[in-house]
């Protein structure tokens, strides 16, 4: 039986060279760019655009509509300067594109994770609540449970 002739290697060295580490660094960089874009545009969260990736030294910003793309194109130089000063000094440029389906994946994920207290703050109107309560009285068990959950919100 042959003996194992290689010495064990440090795990941090192995993981530091993996594609997972580079993907994680890319994700973290894109997250920082999105946060900075939020500050530049003076918004609480990005719902109409996002930095989607960095390819060939250029940041790619996807927008929901051509109108938002034009607005960002007018501010391209200011955005690029801020990105270079605060996050990525060797950024070559910014490409602003319209999403083919008009949807942005991260924006959908953010709206799905809105805290329950924010959803409850909107609440139901008085007439909608009265209609649901009336329907609750005249429904079978499965529907009653669903309506009760709606009224509890």
GIBEL-V90399 format. One record per residue. N is the residue number from 1. RES is the residue in three letters. D_LAST is the distance of its C-alpha to the last C-alpha in whole Angstrom. Layout:
N | RES | D_LAST
N | RES | D_LAST
This chain:
1 | UNK | 68
2 | UNK | 67
3 | UNK | 66
4 | UNK | 63
5 | UNK | 65
6 | UNK | 62
7 | UNK | 60
8 | UNK | 57
9 | UNK | 55
10 | UNK | 52
11 | UNK | 49
12 | UNK | 47
13 | UNK | 50
14 | UNK | 49
15 | UNK | 46
16 | UNK | 47
17 | UNK | 49
18 | UNK | 46
19 | UNK | 44
20 | UNK | 41
21 | UNK | 42
22 | UNK | 43
23 | UNK | 39
24 | UNK | 38
25 | UNK | 40
26 | UNK | 39
27 | UNK | 35
28 | UNK | 35
29 | UNK | 38
30 | UNK | 35
31 | UNK | 32
32 | UNK | 34
33 | UNK | 36
34 | UNK | 32
35 | UNK | 31
36 | UNK | 34
37 | UNK | 34
38 | UNK | 30
39 | UNK | 32
40 | UNK | 35
41 | UNK | 33
42 | UNK | 31
43 | UNK | 28
44 | UNK | 25
45 | UNK | 24
46 | UNK | 26
47 | UNK | 25
48 | UNK | 28
49 | UNK | 30
50 | UNK | 31
51 | UNK | 34
52 | UNK | 34
53 | UNK | 38
54 | UNK | 41
55 | UNK | 44
56 | UNK | 48
57 | UNK | 47
58 | UNK | 45
59 | UNK | 41
60 | UNK | 39
61 | UNK | 36
62 | UNK | 34
63 | UNK | 33
64 | UNK | 31
65 | UNK | 33
66 | UNK | 37
67 | UNK | 36
68 | UNK | 34
69 | UNK | 37
70 | UNK | 39
71 | UNK | 38
72 | UNK | 38
73 | UNK | 41
74 | UNK | 42
75 | UNK | 41
76 | UNK | 42
77 | UNK | 45
78 | UNK | 43
79 | UNK | 40
80 | UNK | 43
81 | UNK | 45
82 | UNK | 42
83 | UNK | 41
84 | UNK | 45
85 | UNK | 45
86 | UNK | 42
87 | UNK | 41
88 | UNK | 44
89 | UNK | 47
90 | UNK | 49
91 | UNK | 46
92 | UNK | 49
93 | UNK | 46
94 | UNK | 43
95 | UNK | 42
96 | UNK | 40
97 | UNK | 39
98 | UNK | 36
99 | UNK | 34
100 | UNK | 35
101 | UNK | 32
102 | UNK | 31
103 | UNK | 28
104 | UNK | 28
105 | UNK | 27
106 | UNK | 25
107 | UNK | 23
108 | UNK | 21
109 | UNK | 21
110 | UNK | 20
111 | UNK | 17
112 | UNK | 16
113 | UNK | 16
114 | UNK | 14
115 | UNK | 12
116 | UNK | 9
117 | UNK | 9
118 | UNK | 11
119 | UNK | 8
120 | UNK | 6
121 | UNK | 9
122 | UNK | 10
123 | UNK | 7
124 | UNK | 8
125 | UNK | 12
126 | UNK | 13
127 | UNK | 15
128 | UNK | 13
129 | UNK | 11
130 | UNK | 14
131 | UNK | 15
132 | UNK | 12
133 | UNK | 13
134 | UNK | 17
135 | UNK | 16
136 | UNK | 15
137 | UNK | 18
138 | UNK | 20
139 | UNK | 19
140 | UNK | 20
141 | UNK | 19
142 | UNK | 18
143 | UNK | 16
144 | UNK | 14
145 | UNK | 13
146 | UNK | 11
147 | UNK | 10
148 | UNK | 9
149 | UNK | 7
150 | UNK | 5
151 | UNK | 5
152 | UNK | 4
153 | UNK | 0
